[in-house]
């Protein structure tokens, strides 16, 4: 067996009388295999994206309670109290998710100018502090939470000690022509209930770090938030695949294939000092194609056909 294996390798890479002085690695059948390997290497990343899209089309991947559980686990792990579920925040978060699907956007501010705190006000939630985290196209709640916690600004929202309540919206639907799932986390600290008008007039103002007092906050939120956390976009793997069909693993595979092709060619030229013109031509064409693909990649597929980027954006506002 070892001798047979060595003979096979020798015939594949070296010119001998048994292969007509043209290595098997430069034969027509070998080139058919090479082309097949190139096609598979280029299509594999796209297949991974298409598989993700198919998964997103499945109903009920996870729900609001799964997302909320991860948020509270993260808070308790650092000594913070968990956030109580608030039906008004749940409704506000669900309304935000529905609005993003309806108007086909993923951002804090809708195309028609609706800002995050309008969803709080629409549900009658009056806040001292409030915040919003958004995520799109995560296959599991655990993946979304891991990405949130890896982002400093989203982590700050989740671990903000000002918040006491939480609402979560999770929805699946079509986003720009392909299946999608969107998460909205709505954090809040409600305005304390003021029993009587006389007590309201004599009550001390709420500390500045907690936001507006009950007398200051009206049903219409201020035009601009007083304090805003920076928006942070995270470039996901699906975005990388959208930018180019050639991933790092694809390039490694193609470079190995190039080496497999060039080795018998080089050995043949060294030993025989000549090679059939047809063999030389197809070898050089194959090597040139591999080099061009690795250097420039292929044209990107339309983004609407790829998995949506797992982008994030967040905003926190408090009245000062």
N, C-alpha and C positions, 0 to 999 in steps of 0.2 A: 504493500500500500504506500509506504513512504516513497518508494522509487516511482510508482505510478504518478503520485502527486507531483513529484519533482519533474517528471517528464512532461506532465500537463502544463506546469508553469513555464518550463523551458520552451515548449512549443508556442505558448501564448505570448511570451516576451521576446524570444530569440528566433532569428531566421535559421532554419535547419533544412536538411534534405527532405524530412518528413512533412514539412508544411510548405514545401516549394520555395523556401527562402523568403517567405512573407509570413511574419508572426500571426498567430490566430487573432491577436489583439488588434490587427489591422485589416482583418477580413471583412467582407460585406456583412456577414451575419453578426459580427461583433458590433459593427456600426449601427445596425438595426437595434441592437440592445442598448447602445449608448443613447440613441435618440429617445428610446422608451424611458430610460432613466432620467433624461433631461425633462421630459414632459411630466413625469411623476413628481420630480423635485419642484417644478414650478407650480403644479396644481395642488400639491399637498397643503400649503398655507391657505389657499382659497377654500379648500375643502373644510379646513378647521373653522373658518369663518362661517361658511354655509351651515355647518353642524351647529354652531352657536345660534344662528338665526332660527334653525328648526327647533332648538330647545326653547327659545324665547316664545315660540308660537304655542307651546304647551300651556294649558290652563293652570292657574294656581301654583306657581313655583314656590311662593312663600307669601306670607301675609303681614299686616301691620304688627301683630303681636310678636312675630319672630324678630322683626327689626327692633321693636321696643325692648325686647328681652336683652339683646346685645348692648343697647345703649345703657341700660341700667346695670348690666354686668360690668361694663367698663367703668361706670361711676363708682360702684361699690368696691371695685378692685383698688381704687385710690383713696378710699375712705369717705367718699361723698354719698349722700343719701340718694336713693333711686328717685326717679321722677314719677309722679302719680299720673295715671291716664286721665285725660280730660276730654269728654265727648265733644266739646266745642272745638278743641284743637284737632281732634281726629277728623271732624267734619271740614275744618278749614284746610287741613293737609290733603284730604281726599278731593276737595274742590280745586285745589291748586293742580293736582295730578290730572284731573279731568280737564281743566282749562288748558294745560300744556298739550294734551292729546288733541283737544278740539281745535286749538289754534296752531298746532304743529310747531312748538318752540320748546327750547330747554334753557331757561334763564330765569333770573329773579323777577325781571320786569317783562310783562307780556307785550306782544306787538301792539296792542291797543293802549299801552301805557299803564296797565294795572300793576301796582307794586305789591310786594309780599304782605305788608301789614293790612292791606285792604281785605285780604281773606280772613284775617283775625277779626276785623271790625264787622264783616258780613255775618259772622257767626255770633256776634255780640260778646266777643272776648276782649275785655279791657285789661291792658297789661302795664306792668312797670318795666318789664324787660321781655324781649322776644327775639327769636332767632329762627333761621331757616337753613336747612341743609338739603341739597338735592343730589340725587345720583341716578344714572340711567344705564340700563342694560347689564346689570350684574345677575349672574345665574343663581346665586344664593345670597341669603341675607348675611351669611358669614363673610363672603367675599366683599360685599358692600361695606360692612363694618370695618374690615381690615383696611380697606382703602380710605375710609373716613379717618381712621385713627392714624394713618400714615401721613395725612395732610394736616399741617399745624393749625390752620384756621378751622377746619372741620372738627378736629380734635378739641380745639378750644370751645367750640359750641357745645359739644357733647359733655365736656367736663366743666362747663361754666357753673360756678357755685350759686349764681343768682337764680338760675332756673329751678322751679319746683314742679312743673307739670310738662307733659309731653303729649303730642298727638302725631300719629303717623298715617300717611296715605301711601298705598301701594296699588298700582294699576298696570294692567297689560293692555296693549292695543297696537294699532299701526302707527308708526312714526316715520314720516317721509317714505312711505311705501314698503316698509318691512316691519316684522314683529319687534316689539320693544316692551320693556318693563321699566317703570319710573318710580322712584322713591322720593317722598317729601317728608322730612322730619320737621315738625313745628314745636319749638321750645317756648315756654312762657313762664312768667311770674305774674300772677293776677294782681290787680289793684285790690287792696283790702276793702271789705264791705264797710261802708260808713253808715252807722245805724240811723242817725238823725241829722237834720240840717244844722242844728246848733252845735253838735259835736264836730261836724265837718268844718264849721267856721273856726272852731277853736283848736282843731287838731294841728299838730306840727307837720310841717312838710316832710315828705318822704326823703330819706338821704339821697344825695345827688347820684350816687353810684347805682341806685336802684331805679332811677328814672322819674317819670312824672308822678305827681300826686293825683289823687282821684279828682280833685277840683280842677287841675290843670288839663287833664286828658279829656278831650271831647270825643264825640262819636266819629269825628273826622280826624284822622291822624295827620301829623304835620306833613308838609309837602316833601320835606327831605328828612331822612333819619339824622339824629344828632351825632351818633357814633356809628361808624361802619367798619366792619372787618374786611380786610382785603379779599378779593376773589382769587381763588387759586385753581388753575386748570391743570389736571394731571393727564398726560398723554398715555393712553392705554395701548396694549398690544394690538388691538384691532385697528387703531389709528396708524400704527406702524405698518400693518399689513395693507392698509388702504393707500399708504404713500408709495409702496412698492410691492411687487409680487415676489421679490427675492428677499428672503429672510437670511439671517446669518447661517442658519443650518443648511439652507438651500445652497448658499455660496460654498460652504465647506464641502458639501456633496459634489458640487460641480468642479471645484478645484481638484478633488481626489480623482474624479473622472478624467480631468485634463491630464493629470499625472499618469494615469493608467494608459492613456492614448499616446502621450509623448514618449514614454519609456521605451516601448517596442520600436517606435519610429527612430529614436536616437540610437538604440542598440543596432538596429538594422543598418543605419547609415555608417556607423562606426565599423561594423564587421564587413558589410558588403560594398560600402562606398557607392551604392546606387540603390534605387527603389523604384518600382513601377510608378509611372506618372499618375495614373488613376488613383493609386493608393495614397500617394503624397498629396494629391489635390483634395480628396475627401477628408484626409486627416487634418490638413490645414484649415479647411472650411469649418470642420467641427470645432477645432480649437479656437478659431476666431469667433464663432457663435458663442461658445462658453465664455470667452473673455469679455465680449460685449455685454452679455446678460449680467455677468457679475459686476461689471463696471457701472452700467447704467440702469439695470433693472428693466422690467417691461412696463408698458403704460399701465397706470393704475386703473383698477376697475372703478366704475362710478360709486360714490360713497353710499348711495341709496341701496346698493346691492350688497354692501358689507355690513358687518355688525357695527352697531352704533358705538361711537366712542364712549368710554366710561368716564365722562366728564363730571366735574363737580363744580358747584359754586355755592357760596354761602354768604350770609349777611346777618349781622346782629345789630340791633339798634336799641338804644335806651335814651329816654329823655333825661337831659342833664339840667 
